[in-house]
Amino acid sequence: MRYAAIDIGSNAVRLLIADIIENNGSVSFKKNTLIRVPLRLGDDAFIQHHISERKTNDLLKAMQAFRNLMDVYKVTDYLAYATSAMREAENGEEVAKLIKQDANIDLEIIHGSKEAKVIYASHADQNIDKSKNYLYVDVGGGSTELSLFSTGQLMASKSFNIGTIRILDNQDNEETWNEMRDFIREHTRGFKQLAGIGTGGNINKLYKLSEEENDAPLSFNKLRQLYTYLTSFSLKDRINVLGLNQDRADVIIPACEIYLTVMKHAGIKSIYVPRVGMVDGIIQLLIEKNL
């Protein structure tokens, strides 16, 4: 049995096809195929508040390809979610209807609160001590989701319109930054020794660059050193010298800034990076739905 997850984000669209494994009453999954296409819908949505015809056509082609792959892989169930860019685009629902018409994919445009729940469903905390207190930090192209957990219980969660594409396009504002800082201070001041859990493509790449071993957490100081190191290179050299993909080399800098800001104001000294994301959470939701 196979499930598929589609995530239409502000920077990229992703398809994960996963093999479902049942063993002694427990159900898990193994990643079979993961495809990422950097469409940058946020460039349209955050500036023009409209997905252009060109990017709509590219998105439709990607969705048609995803539908064909799901058919070839004999996928038995799927979920497709769109986040910040499609939320803000005035024609988001219209584009979703075109996707249904042209690719036969039912797409749901979800709010930030549901996005945070999907990310948490990825079970990013399964290999760490659940008796401790954690702040989940998921940084995307258009939004940042923060969720505070204490001894496994959700204490507070909120989505903020601060993301890597939004920052690159100068579409973030100080009021939202202050709102995020206030949320962090208000909900974390009662917790000592708060640790972070970071999800998203950028923190995964930063963790790889850090060369940490054995799933050790990434320290605030190491992340700050990485930021200083990366900003010492031009965009061109981050691509040609450091070998970063073109669509990663620019967004990794504002991503660093967001993670450092959150960690600083929450008093987080280290952040765990379980290398899961939105699509992993969607697969888990499908497993729970079909139990």
N, C-alpha and C positions, 0 to 999 in steps of 0.2 A: 504494500500500500504506500502511496506517495501523496504528499500534500505540497502545495505551493503557496508562497507568500510574495505579494507585490507591494513595494513601498515606493510611492511617488513623492520624492522629497524636493526641496528647493535647489539642491545641487545636483543630485543624481536620482535615477530610477533604478530599482533593484528587483531582481527575481531570484528567489531561493526555492529550489526544488529539494525536498527532503524525503528520505526513506524513513518510514515509521517502523519502529522496532518494539515488539511486545515480548516481554520476558517475565514470567512468573507474576503476572498481574500488573506489572508496571509498564508504562508506555514512554518511550523516549524517541529521539530522532537522530539521524545521521545526515549531515549535509551531503547532497549528491551533486548539485550544480548551483553555482552562484554567478549571476551576471549583473554587472553594474554599467549603466550608460550615463555619462555626465551631460545631461541636457541643460542644466542651469535654468530651470523655469523661474527661479527667484529673480533673475535679472529683469524679466518682464513683470512679474507680479508685484515686486516691491517698488518699482519705479513707475511703471505705466498702470499698475493695478489691472492688468489685462494680459492674458497669454496670447502672444502674437500668432498670426496664421502660420508662420514658418515653424515656430516651436510646437504649435499644435500638431502640425503635420509630422514633425519628428517624433513627438510623443505617440501619435497614432501608429506610426511605423513600428516603434518599439513595442507597443502593446500587442500589435498583430503578431510580431515575432514571439513575444512571450506566450501568446495564446497557442501558436503553432508548437512551441516547445512543450507546453503543458500537455497538449494533445499527444505528441510523440512520446513523452515520458509516461503517458497514461496516468496523469494526476487525477486522483479521485475527489479531492476537495481543495478549495483555495479561498483566500481572502485578499482583497486589494484595497489598500488604504492610501489616501493622499493627505498630505499635511500642510504646512504653513503656506507655501506658494499658492496652492490651489484654493486654500481657505481665503486668501486675500484677493485673488483674481476675481474681478466682477463676472467674468465668463467661466468661472470654475465649474459650475453645474452644467453649463452648456458643453464644455469640453468632456465632462464625465459622460454625458449622453452620447457624444460622438464615439467615445471609447466603447460604450455598450453596443452601439450600432455597427461600428467598423471592426471591432475586435472581439465582440461577444464577451466582454469582461465587465462584471458588475463592480463599479468602483464607489467606495464610500469616502467622502471628504470628512475627516474627523477633526474634532476640536482638540485643543491642547491638553485638556484634562484626560481625554481618552488616549491621546498619544502617550502621555506619561504612564497610564495603566498598561498599555501594550508593551512599552519598553520594560516595565517592571515584570511583566509576564515572561520575559526572556530568561528569568531565573538567574540573573547576573550574580546573585548572592549565594549560589548553591555551594561554592567551595570556600566560603569564609564563615567566620564565627557569627551566627545569627543572634547571639546574646548581646552583641555590641550595638552601638548606634552608628548609623550611616546616612550620608546625604548622597542620593543618586543624582548624578549630573549628566544629562544627555544634551550634547550640543549639536544642533543641526544647521542647515543653511539659513533657515528663517526663524527658528525659535530655540530656546533653551528650556528644558524641562527639569525642574528640581523636585525631588521627593525625599522627605525625611522619614527614616525608619528607626524605631527604637525597639529592641528585642523582637524584631520581626513584625512589628505593628506599624502601619502607616500613620504618621502623626500629622503631616501636612504635605501638600503637593500643589505646585502651580507652574504654569507655562508662561514664559516671557518672550516678547517679540524682540529677542536679541539673538542673532545668528551670524554665521560667517559670511554668507552672501549679502545679508542685509548690511553688515558693517562695511564690506568692500564697496557696496553701492551707496554708502553714506546715508542709509535709510534707518539707522538706529538713532535713538535720541536719549539725551541725558536723563529725562524723566523716567524712562523705562529702566535704565541702569540703576537709578536711585530706588525705584520700586523693587527691583531685584535685591539690592543691598539691604533694604529695609526688611524684606521678607526673610532673608538669611539671618539677619541679626535678631529679629523677633522670635524666630522658631528654633534657633540653634543655641541661644545664650544659656539655656538651662542644661546643656549637655557638655560633659567633659570628654576629652579624648575622642572627638568625633572623627570618623574616617570617611573618605570619599569612595564612591564607586562611579567610574567614568565609562560611558558608552558612546559609541559613534565612531565613524571612520577616522576622524582626526586624532582622537586620543589613542586609537589602536595604532596608528602610524607613529605617533609620538612615543608610545611605549616601545615599539620596535626599534626606533632610533635610540632610545635610552639604553638598549642592550641589557636591561634587567633580566635576571634569570629566575627560573623556578616559580614563576607567577608572583614574585615579590612585588609589593606595591611601589608605585612611583612617588618619590618624595617631592614636596613642594619645592625644595631647593634644586633638585635635579631638573624638575620641569622648568624652573626659572632659568637655569643654565642652558637648557635646550632652546628656550625662547631667545636668549641672548645669542646663542650660536646660530640659530636659523636666521635671525634678523641681520646678522653680519654678512649674509649673502644677498645678492640681488635676486630678483625673481628668476631671471635667466639662469643664474648659477645654481639656484636651488633645483632647477630642472636638469641642467647639464652636468653640474659637478656632484650634487648630492643624489641625483637620480630620482627625484620625486616626479610623479606624474604631473602634467601641466595643470590638470584640474584639482590637484592636491597642493601644489606648491604655493598658491596664493592663499587659499582658505586656512591653511595650517597655522598661519600667524594670528589672525583674529581668534581662531579656536583656542590657541594658547592663552591669549589675553582673557578670554572668558573663563577658562578653567582656573587660571591664576587668580582672577578677581573673586570667583566663588570660594576658592580654597582660603584665600586671605581673610575674607570677611566672615567665614564660618570657622576660622581657626583650625582648618584641616591641614595636618602635617604630611599626610600621605594619601594616595588615591589608588584603589585597586582597579585594574583594567582587565575585565574578564573576556574581552574581545567578542562580545555579542552586540546585537542591535535590534532595530525595529523588526526586521524580517524574522529573527529568532523568536521574538515575542509573538508574532502573528502565527507562527507554526505551533507554539505552545497553546494559543487560543483555539486553534483548530483541533488539537489533541483533546483539550478539555471539552470542546463542543461535541466531539464524536465519541466520547467515552461511553 
